[in-house]
Amino acid sequence: MIGVAAWQSAIAGLADGEKMRHVAEASFSRFLSDHWLSVLLIEAEGGIRGWAAREDFDNAISDLWIEPAAQGRGFGALLLGEIEHRILADGFDAIITKTHARNSRAVTFFRNRGYSVSWLSTAYAPQLDRNVEFIGLRKVLTERD
């Protein structure tokens, strides 16, 4: 499952073990079952390489996951561009997302695409069973995005 593999890569050093993997698998399965209409897929090279979602169809990206072996090849940028286009078309002028503060790859990915850090907080992450620092990111959209 792409989400689980990408999640494990993103949380490296925060949590380990088979128990956390099972929790993540259940969480992703439940999310995809409940919110499948909000999910965008990217298919390339004969398979699905990633997915993104707007859980509440608002201006927030709730998920953006790329298969670890396919990261760094432009699939995330393509998904992000499409989701930005849809958010702009729905009348929003800014887009928000969040990631855990130690996920430097995700923070760099978004910052390289015009997002700025708008907040930092600590919250309980049930999937990790611990408090985690999160970074909120925001980008003002324009017609050319």
C-alpha positions as CSV (number, residue, x, y, z in Angstrom):
1,M,0.0,0.0,0.0
2,I,1.5,3.3,-1.2
3,G,0.3,5.3,1.8
4,V,1.7,2.9,4.4
5,A,5.1,2.7,2.6
6,A,5.4,6.5,2.2
7,W,4.2,7.0,5.8
8,Q,6.9,4.6,7.1
9,S,9.5,6.5,5.2
10,A,8.3,9.8,6.5
11,I,8.2,8.8,10.1
12,A,11.5,7.0,10.2
13,G,13.0,7.6,13.6
14,L,9.7,8.6,15.2
15,A,8.2,5.1,15.4
16,D,9.2,1.6,14.5
17,G,7.7,-1.8,14.7
18,E,5.1,-4.0,13.2
19,K,2.4,-2.7,15.6
20,M,2.7,0.8,14.1
21,R,2.5,-0.6,10.6
22,H,-0.8,-2.4,11.4
23,V,-2.2,0.8,12.9
24,A,-1.2,2.7,9.8
25,E,-2.7,0.1,7.5
26,A,-6.0,0.2,9.3
27,S,-6.0,4.0,9.3
28,F,-5.2,4.3,5.6
29,S,-7.8,1.6,4.7
30,R,-10.5,3.4,6.8
31,F,-9.6,6.8,5.2
32,L,-9.7,5.5,1.7
33,S,-13.0,3.6,2.3
34,D,-14.6,6.7,3.9
35,H,-13.1,9.4,1.6
36,W,-12.5,7.8,-1.8
37,L,-14.3,10.6,-3.6
38,S,-11.7,13.0,-2.4
39,V,-8.7,11.0,-3.7
40,L,-6.6,11.8,-6.8
41,L,-4.3,9.1,-8.2
42,I,-1.3,9.3,-10.3
43,E,-0.7,6.4,-12.6
44,A,2.6,5.9,-14.5
45,E,4.9,3.1,-15.6
46,G,2.1,0.5,-15.4
47,G,0.9,1.3,-11.8
48,I,-0.3,3.8,-9.3
49,R,2.6,5.8,-8.0
50,G,0.9,8.1,-5.5
51,W,-2.3,9.7,-4.3
52,A,-3.5,13.0,-2.8
53,A,-6.7,13.9,-1.0
54,R,-8.8,16.9,0.1
55,E,-10.7,15.1,2.8
56,D,-13.3,17.8,3.3
57,F,-13.2,19.3,-0.2
58,D,-12.0,22.6,1.3
59,N,-8.6,24.3,0.7
60,A,-6.6,21.8,2.8
61,I,-4.6,19.0,1.4
62,S,-5.1,16.2,3.9
63,D,-2.8,13.7,2.2
64,L,-0.1,13.5,-0.4
65,W,1.7,10.2,-0.6
66,I,4.2,9.0,-3.3
67,E,5.5,5.5,-3.4
68,P,9.0,5.7,-1.9
69,A,10.7,4.2,-5.0
70,A,9.0,6.8,-7.2
71,Q,9.8,9.8,-5.1
72,G,11.9,12.6,-6.6
73,R,10.6,11.8,-10.1
74,G,8.0,14.6,-10.4
75,F,4.9,12.6,-9.5
76,G,4.3,14.6,-6.3
77,A,4.6,17.9,-8.2
78,L,2.1,16.7,-10.8
79,L,-0.4,15.7,-8.0
80,L,0.2,18.9,-6.2
81,G,-0.4,21.0,-9.3
82,E,-3.7,19.2,-10.0
83,I,-5.0,19.6,-6.5
84,E,-4.0,23.3,-6.5
85,H,-5.8,23.7,-9.7
86,R,-9.0,22.1,-8.3
87,I,-8.8,24.2,-5.1
88,L,-8.4,27.4,-7.1
89,A,-11.3,26.3,-9.4
90,D,-13.5,25.8,-6.2
91,G,-13.0,29.5,-5.3
92,F,-10.3,29.3,-2.7
93,D,-7.4,31.8,-2.8
94,A,-5.0,29.9,-0.5
95,I,-4.1,26.3,0.2
96,I,-2.9,24.7,3.4
97,T,-1.4,21.5,4.5
98,K,0.6,20.1,7.4
99,T,3.3,17.5,8.1
100,H,5.3,16.5,11.1
101,A,8.3,18.8,11.7
102,R,10.9,16.1,11.2
103,N,9.6,15.3,7.7
104,S,12.2,17.5,6.1
105,R,11.7,16.0,2.7
106,A,8.0,17.0,2.7
107,V,8.8,20.5,4.1
108,T,11.4,21.0,1.4
109,F,9.0,19.7,-1.3
110,F,6.3,22.2,-0.3
111,R,8.7,25.1,0.3
112,N,10.2,24.6,-3.1
113,R,6.7,25.0,-4.6
114,G,5.9,28.4,-3.0
115,Y,4.6,27.2,0.4
116,S,5.6,29.0,3.6
117,V,5.6,27.8,7.2
118,S,2.6,29.4,8.8
119,W,2.5,27.6,12.2
120,L,4.2,25.1,14.4
121,S,2.4,23.0,17.1
122,T,2.6,19.9,19.1
123,A,-0.3,17.4,19.0
124,Y,-1.0,13.9,19.9
125,A,-0.6,11.5,16.9
126,P,-2.7,8.4,17.6
127,Q,-1.0,6.5,14.8
128,L,2.4,7.0,16.7
129,D,0.9,7.0,20.2
130,R,2.9,10.1,21.1
131,N,3.0,13.8,20.8
132,V,4.5,15.1,17.6
133,E,5.5,18.5,16.4
134,F,3.6,19.5,13.2
135,I,4.4,22.3,10.7
136,G,1.5,24.0,8.9
137,L,2.3,25.2,5.4
138,R,0.3,27.8,3.3
139,K,0.4,29.1,-0.2
140,V,-1.6,31.9,-1.8
141,L,-2.9,30.8,-5.1
142,T,-3.0,32.8,-8.3
143,E,-4.5,32.0,-11.7
144,R,-1.2,30.8,-13.1
145,D,-0.6,28.2,-10.3
